[in-house]
Amino acid sequence: MLKSALDFLRQAVAAHKLAQISLSIFGVIAAAYAAVAEVRDSAIVSLRAPDLYLLNRITWGANPTSAREFVVMGSEKFLDRQLHPSTDDHLPKDVQAQIDELSISHTPVEKFVADMDQELKTANSITDPKQKQDAQKAYQDSLNRYGREPAVRSILRDLYSPDQLLEQMTWFWFNHFNVHLYKSNIRLLIGNYEEKAIRTHALGRFRDLLTATLRDPAMLRYLDNDQNAAGRINENYAREIMELHTMGVGSGYTQNDVQELARILTGVGVNQSPQTPQLKPEQQGQYIRDGLFEFNPNRHDYGDKVFLGHAIKGRGFAEVTEALDLLSRAPATSHFISHKLAVYFVSDNPPPQLVERLAATFRQTDGDIAAVLKTLFTAPEFKASLGTQFKDPMHYVISAIRFAYDDKVILNTVPILGWLSRMGEPLYGHVTPDGYPLSESSWDGPGQMATRFEIARAIGSGSAGLFKPDSQPAVERPAFPQPANILYFTSVKPTLASSTRDALDQAISQQDWNTLYLASPEFMRR
């Protein structure tokens, strides 16, 4: 049961024995700042409550920079830009520089895999036990480094990209098409999976997104389709495509459909070697190789199938294409995807009539994700839900950093990744293919709230190591969080309950105020 964040505010006040004063020293400073700032910038960053709530919902969290953009463009143009982002990242140069330094930014995934395969072979061939152990540890360290780099890139984009909806949808679709970082060598594959399979199609057509995930080695390895071959059928991926990726549980497909889809998917797998399999002359035209993805006719079941009531003639990868068409255009899929989007953006139990309208748009546009989202964002049910949705750990941490530091670029994502792990939602860390839950009840327990208060204190009291480069632990650039910014005074403060304002007025330092605001009930929702 949710323990109110306001209770934590009151406990913090009592624990610190804060004086019951109507306006603290910090309050005087804040009031003076607000008076100057309102004269200078209020027309630029002042938002009405509905617009503030909308900005919080379609971004990772409102901050002064996004508020200025919203006011300048207006809500309609801002939303259109979020739904149809430019092809360029347009990241701040200091952010782009950090991303450019990552190995995943300039090394093809095929080279990662080849180099690490050779490193593992070399380590395993060592006969001296101590040297072998050291070499194997070095191999694991390299895997961990490659697995950490995509998380760094993702966090930096979430914090600073102007294409906030694209970054949210990248997280959403990764969670929908979940793979787990620590299975097999997925640490080497996950950056390419997120970038090429997910992010590229996050606001495009669902059919293209489904295809991209099917052709990605991370997904094929995670759900064991690289082991699926004629005579040795593995149903794991076939089952999850239907249950979690498209139609959903209870949508009418049968166990026979799962078995037939598994037969269709035989031969769809991964080839990490540079060699091409030996094929019969009549099969050579059937072979497909795209990076590490492979369709191997030697492993395919060429028998005819009956899938979802449709006869599918055995003819190679064309069967997969036909099956994906059937799945992506099934009415059950339009409803399942629409319901999940509504849970993510509206409420745990979205109105059925809203879901039906979203599903209708999905079918009418052949799965155009941006079109479905536009129907969602312009719906009265969506507008009525603004400001009420509880933040999951990812939204909480990212929104806190965005509000506290605005466009000041952090230099170290390690604290953020640690906070996400503590709250049970680390990037790429969900073991099972169903992804992290989206419901409020999964994240609002007393333990979760206590952890959030500790994180609020860590952020509110100083930089929490965010400006201490990971590669130079002794060097930290000075930085201090500023949640009491112009956006707070012009737009956020009027939306706070009197009880929250009273608790904030008891703060005797900026650090205390920062902590109390970031732990407030209002900041927990979007």
C-alpha positions, 0 to 999 in steps of 0.5 A: 500500500502506498505510503504517502510521500507527504508522510516522508516530508513530515518525517524529514521535517521532524527528523531534522528538527526543523523550526516551524517558521513561515519563511526560512533564510532559504525562503527569503533567497528563493523569493528574491530569486523568483522576483527577479526571474519573473520579471526577466523570464516569466513570459518564456517559461510560464506554463498553465497547469494543463500544459505543465502536466502535458509536458511532464507526460510526453517528456521524461520530465519538464525542465526550464529548457523544454518549457521554453521550447513548449511556450515558443512552439505552442502545444500543437507544434510541440506535440507534432515535433515530438511525434515526428522528430528530425533524423538528427539527434541535435544533442548538446555538443558536450553530450554528443562528445560523451556518446562519441567516445563510447566504443559502440559509437564507432565499432560495428557489433560484428567486430565486438563479437569476433574480437570477444570470441577470439579473446574467450578462445585464447583465455580458455586455451591457457593451461596455467590455472592462475593465468587462465582465471585472470584471462577469463576475468578480463573477458567478463570485464570486457563484456560488462564494459560493452554492456554498460555503454548502451546504458550510458548512451540511453541515460544521456539521451533521456536527459538531454535529447530534444526528442523526448517522446522518441526516447520514452518510446525507445524505453517503452518498446525495449521493455515490450520486446525485452531481452536480458543483458546477462544471458549468453553474450547479449552484453555485446549485442544489446547496444545494436539491438536498442539502436537499430531494432528499437529506436529506429522504429520506435515511432514508425510502423509496428510491422517494421518494429516487429520485423527488426526485433525478429531479425536481431541476434539479441532477440534470437539468442535471448529467446533461443530461436538460434536453437530452433531447427527442423527436427529440433523445434524450440517453441520459446520465441514463437510463444513469446511473439504471440503472447507478449509481442503481438496478440496477447494472452487469451486472444484466440490462438492455440498451442497448435498455432505456437507449434506451427509458428515455431516450424515457420521460424526454423532456420532463423538464427545467428551466425557469429562466424565469417563462414557461410554454411554449405548449401544445396544448389536449390537452396542457395537463393534462399539463404539470407545473411545480414550482419550476424542475422542468418536464415539458414535453409539447411535448418528450415522445416519446408513442410506446409503449415496452417497458422491462425487458420491460414495455409502457409506453403513451405518456401523458406523465409517468405513464410516468416514474412507472411506470418508477421503480416498475419500477426501485425494485422490481427485485430487482437494485436491492435487491441493488445498494443493499444491497451499497453500504450494506454496503460503507459500513458494514461492509467493502470486501467484505461477506459475501454472506449479509449483503447478501442479508438486507439485500436481503430487507428492502429488498424486504419493506419496499418500500425502507424505508432505515431498516428496511434499516439496522436489519437491518444494524446488528443483524447479527453481521457488522456487529458483528464489523466494528466498529473495523476500517473505515478512515476516508475523508477525510471521516470522518477530518477530522470525527471529529478535530474532534468528538473534539478540540473536542466541542461547542465550536462552530467559527466557520470551516469554511474549514480543514476544506474545505481539508483535504478538498480536499487529501485528494481528497474535497472536498464536491460535488467529484467530477466523474463521476457515480459518486461518491467510492470507498468502498473502503479502498484508495482512501484509505490510500496513503502520500501520504494518510497523510502528509497526515493527519499534517499535518492531525493536527498542524494540529488538535493544535497549536492551533485551525488557524483554526477559531475565526477567523471568515471575515468577521473574519480579524483576530479569533480566539476562543481555543480549544485542542483537548482530545483528552485528554478524559474519553472518552479516559481512560475508554473510548478508552485501554483500546482502544489497542495498547501500541505506540500508548500507548508512542508517546503516552507519549513526548510532551513537550507536549500539542500533541505528544500531540494530534498523535500521537493523532490520527495513531494507527492506532486513530484512523484506523479506526472 
